[in-house]
Amino acid sequence: MPNMKFGVVVFPGSNCDHDAYDVLKRSFGQETRFLWHKDSSLGGVDVVILPGGFSYGDYLRCGAIARFSPIMKEVTAFAGRGGVVLGICNGFQILCEAGLLPGAFLRNERLNFVCDFVNLRVENASTRFTGACQKGEVLQIPIAHGEGNYYADDRTLETLEEYERILFRYCEADGSITASSNPNGSRSNIAGILNRAGNVMGLMPHPERASDPMLRNTDGRKIFRSLIESFVMKEQITDLSIS
Amino acid sequence: MYLAKITVTTRKSILDPQGKAVHHALASLGMEGIVDVRIGKFIEMKIDTKTTHSAEEITREACKKLLANPVMEDFAFSVEKV
C-alpha cells in the first residue's frame, strides 16, 4: 500500500477529526496531519479530509461559515488543480456550501437527529473513492446528523444521474431503494456524490466510524482503501504511458 | 446608521417539515383557518453607511454571499434609517 499524505482539517466544532486521523494514521499507516482552519497552506498533502462535526456550531446553516475559513481558499484552489478532497457529513455540507459539490441540505424530513446504521448501495464503483467496492454492493455505515436531507433541483439531479456522479444511495439490506430506507428525506435517496472532475466526493455517512475491527463493522474501510489504492493505479497508468 | 431587516425563507417549491409540524400543532390547538405555515429566519443588521441605496446594496450582497443559500432559500429585506 502506498504512503500518501493526508490532511484532516480541524474547524472549531469539528468532532470526527480524530476518528478520521486515527483510521488513516494507525489503521492504514498513512502519513496524516491535522490542518487548522486558519492555516493558509495545505502543507503538501495529497488528500484533504473535511471531517464531520458541527463547525461554527452549525450557525446560520451547516457549513455556511466554515466555507469562508482561510483554509477553504486553499482547499478550493487545491480541488481546482485536481487535488483529492473527501467531505464526510459536515464536510459534505461544507463542500456544498463552498460550491465544490452541487446541492444543499435541509432539516431531516422527520425533524429528528438520526444516529444509526444505514445500508448504502454503491452506485458507481469506477471512481477513486469506490474502486475497492462492487457496483450494487451494500455497505453498512453509520449516519449521525440532523440536517442530511440532500436537496438539488431536477436539472442538477439529472446531471448527477447522467454522469454517474451519485456514488451512494440509502437502501434496504437487500439493496432495493425504498422510501422507508431513506433516513432523512434526501432526494433520490442520495447519500454521497462526486464532482464532475471526479476528485471531490462528499457523503453523509461516517466511514471512519466503521473502519476498525474493534468496532465490529469495517465496511467503511473500503472507501479509504479505494482512495489510497487509487494513487497506486494512477502511478501504474502513468508508468504504462511512459513505456 | 441604517437598520436592515432580512427574512430568509425556504423556497416555496421545497417542503418545509418544520412549518408542517407547527401547522399540525396549531390545528390540534383548535385554531381554525390557518392553511399553511412556513418557518424561516429573521436577521437584523446595523449598517454604517451614507445612503439608503448603499445600505440596500450592502444588504443584498450579504444575502447573496452568506445569509441565504440560493440553492434552497429566498430572501427579502427592508432598510430603515436609525
Contacts between the chains, C-beta under 8 A, distances in Angstrom:
chain1	res1	chain2	res2	distance
A	60	B	41	8.0
A	60	B	66	7.2
A	60	B	67	7.1
A	61	B	69	5.9
A	64	B	66	6.5
A	64	B	69	7.1
A	65	B	66	8.0
A	68	B	66	7.4
A	96	B	71	7.7
A	97	B	69	7.0
A	102	B	71	7.9
A	103	B	71	6.3
A	104	B	69	5.2
A	104	B	71	3.9
A	104	B	72	4.6
A	106	B	10	7.1
A	106	B	14	6.8
A	106	B	17	7.8
A	106	B	72	6.4
A	107	B	17	6.0
A	107	B	18	6.2
A	108	B	17	7.7
A	109	B	15	7.6
A	109	B	17	5.4
A	110	B	17	7.1
A	111	B	17	5.5
A	111	B	18	6.5
A	111	B	21	6.1
A	151	B	14	6.5
A	151	B	71	6.9
A	151	B	72	5.5
A	152	B	71	7.2
A	153	B	71	7.7
A	185	B	15	7.9
A	185	B	17	7.5
